[in-house]
Each structure stands twice: as C-alpha cells, then as structure tokens.
Amino acid sequence: MTIFDVIVYALIAGLTIFFGGVVARLFERWHNQIIESYIIHFSVAFGGGILIAAVAFVLSPKGIALFPIPVFTLIFLSGAFLFFLLDRFIEQRGGLFAQTMAMLMDFIPESIALGAVFVHNHRLGILLAFFIGFQNIPESFNAYFDLRKSGYEPARILLIFFILSFLGIGAALGGFFLLTNKDAYTAAIMLFSAGGILYLIFQDIAPSSKMRERWEPALGANLGFLIGMIGIKMFG
C-alpha cells in the first residue's frame, strides 16, 4: 500500500507541471497585454514565495538538524555555487531558463524525499506532495514563458512538461528504495537544492516579479509563503 501511495502522490504532484503549462498556453492566447503582464508578474512573485517557503520549511530544516555547521554550510553553498555557474553558462548563450531550473531543483529532490520519508511518516509525505503540487503550477506557468522567450514552440514546451511530470514517480521510487533509513543522504540532497533555489530566487526570479509603477504583484510572494505556512500547520 505504501508504494502505491508514493506513486499516486508523486503522479498527482508531478502532473501539475503539465497543468501549469497548459494554463500558460491558454493564457498566452489572451491578448489583453496590461492584464497579461500584471498576472505574469504576480505569478512570478507567487512562485518565488512558495520556493522560499520550500527552502525554509522543507528543504533546509533536516540538514540543519543533522549536520554540524561546517558540513551544512559546505553543502548549502555548493548548491548555490553550482547554480551560479549554470546560470552564467546559460546567460552567456542567451537562454532564459531560471524558472525551469528552479522548478526542477525543488521538484526532483522533494520527490526523492517524498519516497524516502513516506514509509515512516505518512503525514510528512503528504506535506511534501502538497508543496510539490502547489509549487509546480506557478513555476511551470512561469517556465513556459521562459522557454517561449528562448524560442521554443508551445507544442514542444507542453511535450517537455508532460514528460517532466512523470519524473517525480521515478525520483520518488528511487528515494523509497534507495534512501529509506538514510536520512543524511536525503537531507544533503535537499540542502544542496535549497542553496541552488535561493540563488535563483534572488538572481533571476525576484527581480522579474517587479512591475514598473505597480506594487501589488509583489504581494504574490507573501501569498506564496503563506501557502507554505498553511501546509506546515496542516500536515507538519
């Protein structure tokens, strides 16, 4: 029954990647540029708020609790430095993949953790699925427009997102079979990802949420973070 739960929750959470992409595609066909720009900026801020909540409440605490300061510092900064290098590499080639990178940086490790913790803590597994699903919708919505700006056609983007939706099942099963009772490895993966995500938030995502002569979109970050707090209160 536990394996079945892992597969179902990982699938439901993963399919929100495709769902967010479909919503973005439908939204793209709507040509009210003022409302479109407003919603896109709000969505970027909202996704950033959820990512910060994931870093604060899900990805970091276990590593902080398990590792001494020098170890968790090294792991966390290694994630940040790797994605600094990747971000520079992509920018030099004209790519706009920050949202896509951020989406995968928390989707994959959280899915691994989902499988690893489900066998011992069903409620934490549900919490992780909750986070993954809520994060994926605004992240894939924003990633869609990242990829469009990089020249990808809508059908190709949706196909990529559909394939990515199923990566979570493999990651969760990998965590279930390989990392159960290996808390240190799971915590290290999550902490490494937290470092990378935090870099991407402040380098690429947060600056993109600012809208000239509009202040309300930034409140989306508060709403995203609030959803994270609600999830912790409900399932943590």
C-alpha positions, 0 to 999 in steps of 0.5 A, spaced: 500 500 500 505 504 501 508 504 494 502 505 491 501 511 495 508 514 493 506 513 486 499 516 486 502 522 490 508 523 486 503 522 479 498 527 482 504 532 484 508 531 478 502 532 473 501 539 475 507 541 471 503 539 465 497 543 468 501 549 469 503 549 462 497 548 459 494 554 463 500 558 460 498 556 453 491 558 454 493 564 457 498 566 452 492 566 447 489 572 451 491 578 448 489 583 453 497 585 454 496 590 461 492 584 464 497 579 461 503 582 464 500 584 471 498 576 472 505 574 469 508 578 474 504 576 480 505 569 478 512 570 478 512 573 485 507 567 487 512 562 485 518 565 488 514 565 495 512 558 495 520 556 493 522 560 499 517 557 503 520 550 500 527 552 502 525 554 509 520 549 511 522 543 507 528 543 504 533 546 509 530 544 516 533 536 516 540 538 514 540 543 519 538 538 524 543 533 522 549 536 520 554 540 524 555 547 521 561 546 517 558 540 513 551 544 512 554 550 510 559 546 505 553 543 502 548 549 502 553 553 498 555 548 493 548 548 491 548 555 490 555 555 487 553 550 482 547 554 480 551 560 479 555 557 474 549 554 470 546 560 470 552 564 467 553 558 462 546 559 460 546 567 460 552 567 456 548 563 450 542 567 451 537 562 454 532 564 459 531 558 463 531 560 471 524 558 472 525 551 469 531 550 473 528 552 479 522 548 478 526 542 477 531 543 483 525 543 488 521 538 484 526 532 483 529 532 490 522 533 494 520 527 490 526 523 492 524 525 499 517 524 498 519 516 497 524 516 502 520 519 508 513 516 506 514 509 509 515 512 516 511 518 516 505 518 512 503 525 514 510 528 512 509 525 505 503 528 504 506 535 506 511 534 501 506 532 495 502 538 497 508 543 496 510 539 490 503 540 487 502 547 489 509 549 487 509 546 480 503 550 477 506 557 478 513 555 476 511 551 470 506 557 468 512 561 469 517 556 465 513 556 459 514 563 458 521 562 459 522 557 454 517 561 449 522 567 450 528 562 448 524 560 442 521 554 443 514 552 440 508 551 445 507 544 442 514 542 444 514 546 451 507 542 453 511 535 450 517 537 455 512 538 461 508 532 460 514 528 460 517 532 466 511 530 470 512 523 470 519 524 473 517 525 480 514 517 480 521 515 478 525 520 483 520 518 488 521 510 487 528 511 487 528 515 494 523 509 497 528 504 495 534 507 495 534 512 501 529 509 506 533 509 513 538 514 510 536 520 512 543 524 511 543 522 504 536 525 503 537 531 507 544 533 503 540 532 497 535 537 499 540 542 502 544 542 496 537 544 492 535 549 497 542 553 496 541 552 488 533 555 489 535 561 493 540 563 488 535 563 483 530 566 487 534 572 488 538 572 481 533 571 476 526 570 479 525 576 484 527 581 480 522 579 474 516 579 479 517 587 479 512 591 475 514 598 473 509 603 477 505 597 480 506 594 487 501 589 488 504 583 484 509 583 489 504 581 494 504 574 490 510 572 494 507 573 501 501 569 498 506 564 496 509 563 503 503 563 506 501 557 502 507 554 505 505 556 512 498 553 511 501 546 509 506 546 515 500 547 520 496 542 516 500 536 515 507 538 519 
